[in-house]
Amino acid sequence: GTSHFAVAGGEGWLYTYDAEAMRMASKVKAHKKSVNKLLEGPGGLLLTASADASVRMWRQQTLRDEAEKTTPVHQFEGHLMSVSTMDIVDEWGGGEPSEGSGAALFTGSRDCTVRLWDLNSGRSLQQHKILRNVVTAVRRIPAGVGCGAGAVVQASEDLQLRVWDVRAGLLKGPSMAVRA
């Protein structure tokens, strides 16, 4: 089979390319404003974070084969400003035994918030805002490394690195903050 890859950027366009044929396979208007980040999701999904304050989830197969008819699988809306970064965490928690299971999307925005989203429904699960915490990057810590599968490191313009234990939820704030 052929291998494809996606690129995005200014004006909200998402492009897929056929790497073997060395040509563009499709072009989709994914967002109203620029796309800040692409992230490959489970099961052939692709997530796009945008300056329009939203994240959208797409099926890669549909983007390649039926681009003119494609619509997002989910739209993650709730941030008030540009979504600058995102990553997928394997498990999350909410402090209540009935809350939290499965994979979630962790996003960071210029609105000084981090959010957790249900990856299967697109529903916002939790959020936390810290003043002057303009989020610039997030990255999950792989299982088996230090605090493991449920931890995310977050960087921001206030020169702080924050570690979030998403298994405990976001409501209590970061489990650790370090001046960078």
C-alpha positions in Angstrom: 0.0 0.0 0.0 0.9 3.6 -0.2 2.1 5.7 2.7 0.6 9.1 3.3 1.4 12.0 5.6 -0.3 15.2 6.6 0.8 18.8 6.9 -1.1 22.0 7.8 -0.6 25.6 8.6 -1.7 29.0 7.6 -5.3 29.8 6.8 -6.6 26.5 8.2 -5.8 24.2 5.3 -4.9 20.5 5.9 -3.0 18.7 3.2 -2.4 14.9 2.8 0.5 13.7 0.6 1.2 10.4 -1.1 4.8 9.8 -0.1 5.4 7.1 -2.8 3.9 9.1 -5.7 5.4 12.4 -4.4 2.2 14.3 -4.9 -0.6 16.0 -2.9 -3.5 13.5 -2.3 -6.0 16.0 -0.8 -6.7 19.4 0.5 -9.3 20.2 3.2 -10.3 23.5 4.8 -10.0 22.1 8.4 -10.3 25.4 10.4 -11.2 29.0 10.1 -7.7 30.1 11.2 -4.2 28.6 11.1 -3.5 25.0 12.3 -1.0 25.1 15.1 -0.4 21.4 15.7 -1.2 18.0 14.1 -1.3 14.9 16.2 -1.8 11.3 15.1 -4.5 9.6 17.2 -5.5 6.0 17.7 -7.2 3.9 15.0 -6.2 6.1 12.0 -7.4 9.4 13.4 -5.7 12.8 13.0 -6.2 15.7 15.4 -5.7 19.4 14.4 -5.3 22.2 17.0 -6.1 25.7 15.7 -5.8 29.4 16.3 -9.7 29.4 16.0 -9.7 28.0 19.6 -10.8 24.5 18.6 -9.4 21.0 18.0 -10.9 18.7 15.4 -10.6 15.0 14.9 -10.5 13.5 11.4 -10.4 10.0 9.9 -7.2 9.8 7.8 -8.7 7.4 5.3 -11.6 9.8 4.6 -9.2 12.7 4.2 -7.2 10.8 1.6 -10.1 9.1 -0.3 -13.1 11.4 0.1 -11.6 14.8 1.0 -14.4 16.8 -0.7 -17.0 15.1 1.6 -15.1 14.9 4.8 -16.3 16.3 8.1 -14.6 16.1 11.5 -15.4 13.1 13.6 -15.5 15.4 16.7 -15.0 19.1 17.4 -13.5 19.9 20.7 -14.7 23.5 21.5 -14.4 25.4 24.8 -11.0 27.2 24.8 -11.4 31.0 24.4 -8.1 31.5 22.5 -5.7 29.7 20.2 -5.1 26.1 21.0 -1.3 25.8 20.8 -0.6 22.2 21.9 -2.1 18.8 22.6 -1.3 15.2 23.5 -3.2 12.0 24.2 -3.0 10.5 27.7 -3.8 6.8 28.3 -5.8 7.2 31.4 -7.3 10.1 33.4 -9.2 10.6 36.7 -11.6 13.0 38.2 -11.2 12.4 41.9 -14.4 10.4 42.0 -14.3 6.6 41.7 -16.9 6.7 38.9 -15.0 9.2 36.8 -12.1 8.6 34.5 -11.2 5.7 32.3 -9.6 5.2 28.9 -7.8 7.7 26.7 -8.3 11.4 26.9 -7.0 14.5 25.0 -5.0 17.0 27.0 -4.9 20.5 25.4 -3.2 23.8 26.2 -4.2 27.2 25.0 -3.3 30.9 25.0 -6.3 31.4 27.3 -4.1 30.2 30.2 -6.0 26.9 30.5 -5.3 23.2 30.2 -8.2 20.9 29.4 -9.0 17.2 29.4 -11.5 15.9 26.7 -13.1 12.6 26.2 -11.5 11.2 23.1 -14.5 9.1 22.1 -17.2 11.8 22.4 -15.4 15.2 22.2 -16.9 16.2 25.5 -14.9 18.5 27.8 -14.1 16.6 31.0 -12.1 19.1 33.1 -10.2 22.3 32.9 -7.8 24.4 35.0 -6.8 28.0 34.6 -3.7 29.6 36.1 -3.1 33.3 35.5 -0.2 34.2 33.2 0.0 30.5 32.2 -0.1 31.0 28.4 0.5 27.3 27.5 3.1 26.7 24.8 3.7 23.0 24.9 2.4 19.8 26.5 3.9 16.2 26.4 2.7 13.1 28.1 5.3 11.2 30.1 5.6 7.6 28.8 4.6 4.7 31.0 7.5 3.4 33.0 9.3 6.8 33.2 9.1 8.4 36.7 5.4 9.2 37.4 4.4 7.3 34.3 1.3 6.9 32.1 -1.0 9.5 33.7 1.4 12.5 33.8 1.8 15.4 31.4 4.5 18.1 31.4 3.4 21.5 30.4 5.5 24.6 29.5 4.2 28.1 29.4 5.3 31.7 28.7 5.6 32.4 32.5 8.8 30.2 32.4 7.2 27.5 34.5 7.2 23.7 33.8 4.2 22.1 35.4 3.6 18.4 35.9 -0.1 17.4 35.8 -1.1 14.0 37.2 -4.2 13.5 35.0 -5.2 10.3 37.0 -6.0 12.7 39.9 -7.7 15.1 37.6 -7.0 18.8 36.8 -9.2 20.4 39.4 -6.6 20.5 42.2 -3.9 22.0 39.9 -0.5 20.7 38.9 1.2 18.2 41.1 4.5 20.1 40.7 5.8 23.3 39.2 9.4 24.3 38.5 10.8 27.6 37.4 12.6 27.0 34.1 
